[in-house]
Amino acid sequence: MTTPPAAKATPFLKWAGGKGRLLAQYAPYFPRDAGTYYEPFCGGGAVFFARAPERAVLADINPELVNVYTCVRDDVEGVIARLREHAAQHNSTYYYTVRAQQPGDLALVARAARLIYLNHTCFNGLYRENARGEFNVPLGRYTNPAICDVANLRAACRALQGAAILHAPFDHVLERALPGDLVYFDPPYVPLSATSRFTSYSRHTFGPAEQTHLRDVFVELARRGVRALLSNSDCAVTRDLYRDFPIVTITAARAINARADRRGKISEILVRNWPT
Ligand SMILES: C[S@@+](CC[C@H](N)C(=O)[O-])C[C@H]1O[C@@H](n2cnc3c(N)ncnc32)[C@H](O)[C@@H]1O
């Protein structure tokens, strides 16, 4: 009798810009024969978990997020135990007590469980910080939030075994990636209108200077023979930044928007830094 293959992990965090619903559209453009897989704007890691590469480098500028991945990789049972305690005590008062904790005062595993708990119980799974870097999203309206999905956390732990997890800005990839490797960039998007606030994930801003720097990193990787794919919003600014590269249009649903009437379809772009 053969043992059935272990289930593939899916993202265990809800993350703005999560790519879960776009994976089928992306699949034809991602090469299978890549060396190390890099995801420098890791967020919820939907593409990483779908690809489940043997060797990966995941990075993000959000230290809480980086700690979550590190703890799930290195001590998933510790994270699960703390999450079960959160799930047992969850109510409105408890949520705000946990939210008020300073992550720096907690042990690393408790800190990771705190973020997963808040992420599954807060409004719309948003991650937002005030100017002091404190998580400030209010409680969401869930009757029975799934706080601790044990099977998926264990699957995520397995998927992360071959991953280096770094707290680093996206251009750190230039110091590591080698010819034959594959980089997938999913940056905060160029806003489609002045009122779009999709770039404000944290106190770090991602404005025109960062978008241009990212394009330059994309060009430099191409020059070195490192393949890169990049998602961004579909607008004149991005089409101009990447005008020298093949661009594919992807149809996406706006996943996180407080107003249901603004959750319609929009298009995004997927850019490749190598010729067909
Ligand atoms: C659009 S989200 C990524 C979504 C992710 N691909 C998913 O499927 O959930 C962008 C991520 O980039 C991170 N980020 C923002 N500025 C960054 C920077 N300069 N360097 C590295 N990461 C950054 C944010 O913390 C956030 O997690």
The ligand as an SDF file (V2000), in Angstrom:
LIG
                    3D

 27 29  0  0  0  0  0  0  0  0999 V2000
    1.1300   42.7650   -2.3710 C   0  0  0  0  0  0  0  0  0  0  0  0
    1.7940   42.1880   -0.8610 S   0  0  0  0  0  0  0  0  0  0  0  0
    2.2980   40.5930   -1.3660 C   0  0  0  0  0  0  0  0  0  0  0  0
    1.1390   39.6530   -1.5020 C   0  0  0  0  0  0  0  0  0  0  0  0
    1.5840   38.1890   -1.6280 C   0  0  0  0  0  0  0  0  0  0  0  0
    2.2160   37.9100   -2.8880 N   0  0  0  0  0  0  0  0  0  0  0  0
    0.4220   37.2280   -1.4010 C   0  0  0  0  0  0  0  0  0  0  0  0
    0.0690   36.4330   -2.2770 O   0  0  0  0  0  0  0  0  0  0  0  0
   -0.1590   37.3150   -0.3080 O   0  0  0  0  0  0  0  0  0  0  0  0
    3.2470   43.1180   -0.6790 C   0  0  0  0  0  0  0  0  0  0  0  0
    4.1900   42.7250    0.4650 C   0  0  0  0  0  0  0  0  0  0  0  0
    5.3820   43.4820    0.2810 O   0  0  0  0  0  0  0  0  0  0  0  0
    5.9250   43.8540    1.5380 C   0  0  0  0  0  0  0  0  0  0  0  0
    6.7940   45.0270    1.2850 N   0  0  0  0  0  0  0  0  0  0  0  0
    6.4420   46.3310    1.1500 C   0  0  0  0  0  0  0  0  0  0  0  0
    7.5170   47.0870    0.8710 N   0  0  0  0  0  0  0  0  0  0  0  0
    8.5650   46.2460    0.7950 C   0  0  0  0  0  0  0  0  0  0  0  0
    9.9550   46.4050    0.5120 C   0  0  0  0  0  0  0  0  0  0  0  0
   10.4820   47.6050    0.2550 N   0  0  0  0  0  0  0  0  0  0  0  0
   10.7510   45.3000    0.5030 N   0  0  0  0  0  0  0  0  0  0  0  0
   10.2350   44.0690    0.7690 C   0  0  0  0  0  0  0  0  0  0  0  0
    8.9200   43.8500    1.0630 N   0  0  0  0  0  0  0  0  0  0  0  0
    8.1150   44.9180    1.0710 C   0  0  0  0  0  0  0  0  0  0  0  0
    4.7190   44.1010    2.4140 C   0  0  0  0  0  0  0  0  0  0  0  0
    5.0570   43.9350    3.7740 O   0  0  0  0  0  0  0  0  0  0  0  0
    3.7180   43.0440    1.8780 C   0  0  0  0  0  0  0  0  0  0  0  0
    3.7670   41.8730    2.6570 O   0  0  0  0  0  0  0  0  0  0  0  0
  1  2  1  0
  2  3  1  0
  2 10  1  0
  3  4  1  0
  4  5  1  0
  5  6  1  0
  5  7  1  0
  7  8  2  0
  7  9  1  0
 10 11  1  0
 11 12  1  0
 11 26  1  0
 12 13  1  0
 13 14  1  0
 13 24  1  0
 14 15  1  0
 14 23  1  0
 15 16  2  0
 16 17  1  0
 17 18  1  0
 17 23  2  0
 18 19  1  0
 18 20  2  0
 20 21  1  0
 21 22  2  0
 22 23  1  0
 24 25  1  0
 24 26  1  0
 26 27  1  0
M  CHG  2   2   1   9  -1
M  END
$$$$
